[in-house]
Amino acid sequence: MTLLIDILGWLGVVLLLAAYALVSAKKLAGDAVLFQGMNMLGGALVLVNSFYYHAYPSVGVNIAWIAIALWTLGRRARRRAA
């Protein structure tokens, strides 16, 4: 089980860093669905890993990370609907 949790955590880190690199290289916009999706999934995977290892400050920051991504996607959807 520990190996699976570690793999999930590292996959999350890769997704978060790849998302950041794509925005920094101007390949994606900060409010792009792909960017926010990568942030949500990456944050969720790191959250699972952090919770498993009782790293609660990391759990907190990843909950915030996911919430920001959801808020951004919701705001984007409302703008498109208007």
N, C-alpha and C positions, 0 to 999 in steps of 0.2 A: 504494500500500500504506500509506503514511504516513497518508493521509486516513482510511482504514478503521480503523487503529489508534487515531487520535485520536477518531473517532466512538465506537468501543467504549469507550475510556477515559472519555469524557464521559457516555456512557450508564450506565456503572458508577457514576460519581459521583452522577448523578441518582438511581439506585436506592438507593444507600447513604444519601443525604440524605433521600429520601422515606421510607425505612424508619425512620430516626431521628425524623423529624417525626411519623410515625404513632404511634410509641411515646410520644413526648413529649406528644402530644395525647390520649393514652389511647384511641386508636382501635384499637390492637393491643397484645396482651400481649408482653412481652419474649421469651417462649418460643413464640409463635405460629408456626405453620408458614410463613405468608406472610412474616412479619418475617424469619425465619431464611433463607427462600428468597431474599428480596430481598438480604439480606446476602451470601449465598453467590454469587449471580449477579453482584451489584455488585462484590464483592471479586475475583471471577474476571476480570471485564472490566478492572478497574483493574490487576490483576496482569499481564494480557497487555500493556497499555499500558506499565506500569512496566518489564517485562522488555525490551520492544522498545527502550525508551530507556535501558536500563542503569541504571535508578533502583533499585538493589538494596535500599536500606532500605525503600522502598515495596513491593518484591516481598516482603520478609520480613514486613512488617506485614499484607499482604493474605493471605499464606499462613496467618498466625495467625488472621486474621479469618474465613477460610473454615473453618479447623479448629474454631474456637469454635462456628460455626454447625452444623457436622456433629456435634460433641459434644453440643450442646444438642438437636438433632433425635434423635440416638440415645438420649439420656437420656429424652426425651419418649416415644419409641416403647417403651422398656423399661418405663416407668411404666404406659403404657396396656395393655401385654401382661400386666402383673402383676395 
